[in-house]
Amino acid sequence: MTATFPDLHMSPRLLAPGGAPADLPTHEQRYGPLRYGDPAALLRSVAEAGLTGRGGAAFPVHRKLAAVAEAARRTGRAPVVVANGAEGEPASRKDKTLLALSPHLVLDGLQVAARAVGAGEAYLAAEEGVSYLESAAANRRDPVAVKVVRLPKRFLSGQASALARFAGGAEALPAHQDPPVRERGVGRAPTLVQNVETLAHLALIARYGPDWYRTAGTPSQPGSALCTLHTPGSQPRVVEAPFGMPLHRLVPLNGMSAVLLGGYHGTWLPATEAAQLPLDATTMGAGVIATLPTTRCGLAETARVLRYLALQSAGQCGPCLNGLPRMAAAFRTLATPGPQSTTRTDLARWSGLVEGRGACHHPDGTVRLVRSALTTFAPELDAHARGLCTATDPTPLLPVPQEP
C-alpha cells in the first residue's frame, strides 16, 4: 500500500492533507472556485508560470497547448483533450495516488485544458479506480463532459499515440506518428494528451496565477512534483517536493551504492553522484527515485527490468521485436558471474542500432537504462567477469510485474 507524506517536504499543493480522498464539497472548500478565463490569457499565465509536463518529457505545457489550438484553427476541427492517468511504469505510484486523493483537481485541470485549446470532447484514462473516477466526474457540472476509460495494464498503454488510439476505440498500441497526435489523434482530430499531474498543476495556475506557482521550486524550474520513493525495507512513498530540493533530502543514501532516477526508462547513478544532485525536471522522468543498497546487485536488478521491458514491447517494429529481447538476454549473461566474451561490446552496438528507430520511444528509454547500468555498475561487471558478485542479498528489490 502506498503511503503519502507530502508534509515532510512542503505544504501540499496537489495531495489532500492527511491522506484522505477529497470529495467535491471538500475540494471546492479547499481550493475555491475554478476560473477558466479567456483562452489567450490562460496560455499567457501557463507560459509565465513555466509549467512543464510531468509525464516524463518535461515539455513546456504552454507550447503543447498552443500547438493543439493552432492545429484546430488550421484544420477547422474541434480538438480533443485526454488526461493520461495510465501510469504503466511499475515503480511509480504518483498518478494513482493523485487520482485517488484529488480527482477533482485533475478534472479541474482537464476543463482548463479544454478551455485553453477550444476542445469539445474530453477523456480521462486510467488503469484502475475507474468507477470512483466516473462517480467523481458525474457529480460535477462541467462545460465539457468527461468520459472515463479503463486502460489495459501495459507499460506502453499511456504512450500518447496508444492512448489516442484507445480513446478512439482501437487497441492501445503505439503508432508511428506522422502527423503527431497534436495534429491528428482521437477521431483524427487534433488531440492534447496530458499527464494527470500536469493537469492538476494547470488547475492551480488557473486559480492562483503564475506568481503563486513560482513560489515553489527555482527560477529556472518553478513548481513542485510528485515523486515515488523506494527505499529498502519500506513501502513506496509518494511525496510532493519542490524542484531544486537535494535528492539526499528525499531518500537516505548512506549504505547505498546507486540510485535509479526516473523509473525503468531512467538512469542509474552512483549514490555519491546522486547525493550532489537536486530534483530536476529534465532528469526525473516518471518521478521515481529508487535506492540500491550495497548488499544488492545492480546488474541483477537491471536484468530483471530489461526482461520485463522486452516482454512489454508492442511487437510492431524491429527494434522492439528483435532488439530488446536480444539486449535483455545479453544483460542476463552479464548479471551472471562468469565469462562475458563480447557481450559488453555487443550490447553497446545493439543499443546504437535500436535507438531512435522505434514507433515510440520505448527502445530509446530501454537503451538509456542499459547504458547507465553499464557505466554505473562497471566495477561489478569486472567482478562478474572474474566469476564473483559483491552482493550478499539475492532478494529482488525493484517491483516487476509477474508474467500472466
C-alpha positions in Angstrom: 0.0 0.0 0.0 1.3 3.4 -0.9 1.8 5.9 2.0 1.8 9.6 1.4 3.9 12.1 3.3 3.5 15.4 1.5 4.0 17.4 4.6 7.6 16.2 5.0 8.9 18.4 2.1 6.5 21.3 1.5 3.0 22.4 2.2 0.8 20.2 0.0 -0.5 21.7 -3.2 -1.8 18.6 -5.0 -2.4 15.9 -2.4 -5.2 16.1 0.2 -3.8 16.9 3.7 -4.0 13.9 6.0 -4.0 11.4 3.1 -7.9 11.3 2.9 -9.7 11.5 -0.5 -11.3 14.8 -1.2 -14.9 14.7 -2.4 -16.3 17.6 -4.4 -17.5 19.8 -1.5 -14.2 19.3 0.3 -12.3 20.1 -2.9 -14.2 23.3 -3.5 -13.8 24.4 0.1 -10.1 23.8 -0.1 -9.3 25.3 -3.4 -12.1 27.8 -4.1 -13.9 28.3 -7.4 -12.3 27.5 -10.7 -11.7 30.4 -13.0 -11.5 29.5 -16.6 -10.7 32.9 -18.1 -10.0 33.8 -21.7 -8.1 31.2 -23.6 -5.4 33.6 -24.7 -5.0 34.8 -21.1 -4.8 31.2 -19.9 -2.0 30.5 -22.3 -0.1 33.5 -21.1 -0.5 32.5 -17.5 0.8 29.0 -18.2 3.8 30.4 -20.1 4.6 32.8 -17.3 4.3 30.1 -14.7 6.9 27.9 -16.6 4.8 24.7 -16.1 6.4 21.6 -17.7 4.8 18.2 -18.3 5.0 15.6 -15.5 4.7 12.6 -17.8 8.4 12.2 -18.3 9.4 14.6 -21.1 9.2 17.9 -19.2 8.0 19.7 -22.3 6.7 23.3 -21.8 2.9 23.0 -21.4 2.0 26.3 -23.0 3.7 25.3 -26.2 1.8 22.0 -26.3 -1.5 23.8 -25.7 -0.7 26.4 -28.3 0.2 23.7 -30.9 -3.1 21.9 -30.4 -5.1 25.1 -30.6 -3.2 26.1 -33.8 -3.8 22.7 -35.4 -7.5 23.1 -34.6 -7.6 26.5 -36.2 -5.8 25.3 -39.3 -7.9 22.1 -39.8 -11.2 23.6 -38.6 -11.8 20.6 -36.3 -12.6 20.9 -32.6 -9.7 19.3 -30.6 -9.9 16.6 -28.0 -8.2 16.5 -24.6 -7.1 13.3 -22.9 -6.0 13.1 -19.3 -3.3 10.5 -19.1 -3.5 8.5 -15.8 -2.2 5.3 -17.3 1.0 5.1 -15.2 2.2 1.9 -16.8 5.6 2.4 -15.0 5.6 -0.4 -12.4 7.8 1.6 -9.9 5.5 4.7 -10.0 2.6 5.4 -7.7 2.2 9.2 -8.1 -0.6 9.3 -10.6 -2.7 6.6 -8.9 -2.2 8.4 -5.6 -3.2 11.8 -7.1 -6.3 10.3 -8.8 -7.3 8.6 -5.5 -6.9 11.6 -3.3 -7.5 14.6 -5.5 -9.6 13.5 -8.5 -11.4 16.9 -8.8 -8.2 18.8 -9.1 -7.3 16.6 -12.1 -10.8 17.1 -13.5 -10.5 20.9 -13.0 -7.3 20.8 -15.0 -8.9 18.8 -17.7 -11.6 21.5 -18.1 -8.9 24.3 -18.0 -7.0 22.5 -20.8 -10.2 22.1 -22.8 -10.9 25.8 -22.5 -7.4 26.7 -23.5 -7.5 24.7 -26.7 -11.2 25.0 -27.5 -12.0 21.3 -27.1 -15.5 19.9 -27.0 -14.6 16.4 -26.1 -12.6 15.1 -23.1 -11.4 11.8 -21.7 -9.8 10.6 -18.5 -7.8 7.4 -19.0 -6.7 5.2 -16.0 -5.8 1.6 -15.3 -7.7 1.3 -12.0 -10.3 3.2 -9.9 -12.4 3.8 -12.9 -15.8 3.5 -11.1 -14.6 6.0 -8.5 -13.5 8.4 -11.2 -16.7 8.0 -13.1 -18.7 9.0 -10.0 -16.4 12.0 -9.4 -17.0 13.2 -13.0 -20.7 12.6 -12.8 -21.1 14.8 -9.7 -19.7 17.8 -11.5 -21.4 20.3 -13.8 -18.6 20.9 -16.3 -18.8 22.7 -19.6 -17.2 19.7 -21.4 -18.4 16.2 -20.5 -15.6 13.8 -19.4 -15.6 10.2 -20.5 -13.6 7.9 -18.2 -11.9 4.9 -19.9 -10.2 1.9 -18.4 -6.8 1.2 -20.0 -5.2 -2.2 -20.1 -2.3 -2.7 -17.7 0.6 -2.4 -20.0 3.8 -0.4 -19.9 3.0 1.3 -23.2 -0.7 2.0 -22.7 0.0 5.5 -21.7 2.1 6.4 -24.7 0.4 9.3 -26.4 -0.4 7.7 -29.7 -1.5 4.4 -28.0 -3.8 6.4 -25.7 -5.3 8.4 -28.5 -6.0 5.2 -30.5 -7.6 3.6 -27.4 -9.8 6.6 -26.7 -10.9 6.4 -30.3 -12.0 2.8 -29.9 -8.8 1.0 -31.2 -6.3 -1.1 -29.4 -3.8 0.7 -27.0 -0.7 0.3 -29.2 1.8 3.0 -30.2 1.7 4.2 -33.8 4.3 5.9 -36.0 3.3 9.5 -35.5 3.4 11.4 -38.8 1.5 13.6 -38.2 1.7 13.5 -34.4 -1.4 13.3 -32.1 -1.4 17.0 -31.6 -2.3 17.2 -35.3 -4.3 14.0 -35.7 -5.3 11.9 -32.7 -8.7 10.8 -31.4 -11.1 10.6 -34.3 -8.4 12.2 -36.5 -8.9 15.4 -34.6 -6.1 17.5 -33.0 -5.6 15.9 -29.6 -3.9 17.1 -26.4 -2.6 14.2 -24.3 -1.5 15.5 -20.9 -0.4 13.7 -17.7 -2.9 13.9 -14.8 -0.4 15.6 -12.5 0.3 18.2 -15.2 -3.4 18.9 -15.3 -3.6 19.3 -11.6 -0.9 21.9 -11.6 -2.7 23.6 -14.5 -5.8 23.9 -12.4 -3.9 25.6 -9.6 -2.3 28.1 -12.0 -5.7 28.9 -13.4 -6.9 29.7 -9.8 -3.9 31.4 -8.2 -1.8 32.6 -11.1 1.9 32.2 -12.3 3.4 34.3 -9.4 1.9 32.0 -6.8 3.1 28.9 -8.8 6.6 30.2 -8.8 6.8 30.5 -5.0 8.0 26.8 -5.1 10.9 25.5 -7.0 13.7 27.5 -8.6 13.6 30.4 -11.1 14.6 28.1 -14.0 12.4 25.2 -12.8 9.4 26.6 -10.9 6.9 24.5 -9.1 6.8 21.1 -7.4 6.5 17.5 -8.5 5.1 14.3 -7.1 7.8 11.6 -6.6 7.6 7.9 -5.8 10.3 7.0 -3.3 11.7 3.4 -3.0 13.9 2.7 -0.1 14.8 -0.9 1.1 12.7 -2.2 3.9 9.9 0.3 3.4 6.7 0.6 1.3 6.9 3.0 -1.6 6.1 6.6 -0.6 4.6 9.4 -2.7 5.7 12.8 -1.7 5.4 16.3 -3.2 8.7 18.2 -3.4 9.9 21.5 -5.0 12.3 21.4 -7.8 15.8 22.2 -6.6 15.5 20.1 -3.4 18.6 17.9 -2.9 17.9 14.3 -3.6 19.6 13.3 -0.4 16.8 15.0 1.5 14.3 12.8 -0.3 15.9 9.4 0.1 18.6 8.2 2.5 21.9 7.5 0.7 24.0 6.1 3.4 24.8 2.4 2.7 23.5 2.8 -0.9 25.6 2.0 -4.0 23.3 3.6 -6.6 20.1 5.4 -7.3 17.6 4.7 -10.1 16.3 8.1 -11.2 13.3 8.4 -13.4 12.0 4.8 -13.5 12.6 2.0 -15.9 13.2 4.4 -18.8 15.5 6.4 -16.5 19.1 6.2 -15.4 21.3 4.6 -12.8 23.6 6.9 -10.9 26.3 6.2 -8.3 24.9 7.2 -4.9 27.9 9.6 -4.4 26.9 11.4 -7.6 23.2 11.4 -6.8 24.0 13.0 -3.4 25.2 16.1 -5.2 22.1 16.5 -7.4 18.8 18.4 -6.9 15.4 17.3 -8.0 15.4 18.2 -11.7 12.5 18.3 -14.2 14.8 17.2 -17.0 16.0 14.0 -15.3 13.1 12.9 -13.1 11.3 11.0 -15.9 8.3 9.3 -14.3 9.1 10.7 -10.9 10.7 7.5 -9.5 13.7 7.6 -7.1 14.8 4.2 -6.0 17.9 3.5 -3.9 20.0 0.3 -4.3 21.9 -0.8 -1.1 25.4 -2.1 -1.3 24.1 -5.6 -0.5 22.2 -5.9 -3.8 23.4 -6.5 -7.3 22.6 -3.6 -9.7 23.3 -5.9 -12.7 20.7 -8.5 -11.5 18.1 -5.8 -10.8 18.7 -4.3 -14.3 18.4 -7.7 -15.9 15.0 -8.2 -14.4 13.8 -4.9 -15.5 15.1 -5.3 -19.0 13.4 -8.7 -19.4 10.1 -7.0 -18.4 10.6 -4.1 -20.8 11.3 -6.6 -23.6 8.1 -8.5 -22.8 6.2 -5.2 -22.8 7.1 -4.5 -26.4 4.1 -3.9 -28.7 5.9 -6.1 -31.2 5.2 -3.8 -34.1 8.7 -2.8 -35.2 12.1 -4.4 -35.4 13.9 -2.5 -32.7 11.4 -3.7 -30.1 10.5 -7.1 -31.6 14.1 -8.3 -32.1 16.4 -5.8 -30.4 15.0 -5.6 -26.9 14.8 -9.4 -26.2 18.4 -9.8 -27.5 19.6 -7.0 -25.3 17.7 -8.4 -22.3 19.3 -11.8 -22.8 22.7 -10.3 -23.2 22.3 -8.4 -19.9 21.2 -11.6 -18.2 24.6 -13.0 -19.2 26.4 -10.0 -17.6 24.3 -10.4 -14.5 25.5 -14.0 -14.0 29.1 -14.2 -12.7 31.3 -15.9 -15.3 32.8 -15.4 -18.8 31.4 -12.5 -20.7 33.1 -12.9 -24.1 32.0 -10.0 -26.4 28.7 -9.3 -24.5 29.5 -5.8 -23.4 30.6 -4.8 -26.9 27.5 -6.4 -28.4 25.2 -4.5 -26.0 26.9 -1.2 -26.9 26.5 -2.0 -30.6 22.9 -3.1 -30.4 22.0 0.0 -28.3 23.1 2.1 -31.2 21.1 0.1 -33.7 17.7 0.3 -31.9 17.9 3.9 -30.6 15.6 6.3 -32.4 14.2 3.6 -34.7 11.0 2.6 -32.9 7.4 3.6 -33.5 7.6 5.1 -30.0 10.4 5.9 -27.5 10.3 2.5 -25.8 13.6 1.4 -27.4 15.2 4.7 -26.5 14.2 4.6 -22.9 15.5 1.0 -22.6 18.8 1.9 -24.1 19.1 4.8 -21.6 18.7 2.3 -18.8 21.2 -0.1 -20.3 23.9 2.5 -20.9 23.6 3.9 -17.4 23.9 0.4 -15.9 27.0 -0.4 -17.9 28.6 2.8 -16.6 27.4 2.9 -13.0 28.0 -0.8 -12.4 31.3 -1.1 -14.3 33.2 -2.3 -11.2 30.6 -5.0 -10.6 30.8 -6.0 -14.3 34.5 -6.6 -13.8 33.9 -8.6 -10.7 31.3 -10.8 -12.5 33.8 -11.4 -15.4 36.1 -12.9 -12.7 33.3 -15.1 -11.5 32.5 -13.0 -8.4 29.5 -11.0 -7.2 29.8 -8.5 -4.4 26.1 -8.6 -3.5 25.1 -10.6 -0.4 21.3 -10.5 -0.7 19.8 -12.0 -3.8 16.2 -10.9 -2.9 14.6 -8.9 -5.8 14.2 -5.3 -5.0 12.6 -3.3 -7.8 8.9 -4.1 -8.5 8.5 -6.1 -11.7 5.0 -7.4 -12.5 4.7 -11.1 -12.9 4.0 -12.6 -16.3 0.4 -13.7 -16.8 
